[in-house]
């Protein structure tokens, strides 16, 4: 089984069609979290972040604002006792 290496923010942006700034905004709002940072300080994301960013885009296309998504995730986390989704 091949393990996929973490993605730098630029690679995640390329794969999802989003801008680096949009991804940073998602992080600021708690919608997206890097798994860690490189020694050089670069944000590193799990390969699964591609699907998460795609879902954020789909929900935005459906009319949800980023703040709506922020509230939704906060509510789900509080109800399930999960620290982060």
Residue pairs with C-beta under 8 A, 6 or more apart in sequence:
4 47
6 35
6 36
6 44
6 45
6 46
6 47
7 15
7 44
7 45
7 46
7 47
7 49
7 50
8 38
8 42
8 43
8 44
8 45
9 20
9 23
9 24
9 34
9 42
9 43
9 45
10 20
12 18
12 23
12 45
12 49
12 50
12 53
13 19
13 20
13 22
13 23
15 50
16 23
16 50
16 53
16 54
16 57
17 57
18 53
18 57
23 32
23 53
25 66
26 32
26 53
26 56
26 66
27 33
27 34
27 43
29 66
29 67
29 69
29 70
30 70
30 73
30 74
30 84
31 52
31 56
31 66
31 69
31 70
31 73
32 45
32 49
32 52
32 53
32 56
33 84
34 43
34 44
34 45
35 44
35 45
35 46
36 44
37 43
37 44
38 44
56 66
56 69
59 68
59 69
60 66
60 69
64 72
73 85
76 82
76 85
77 83
77 84
77 85
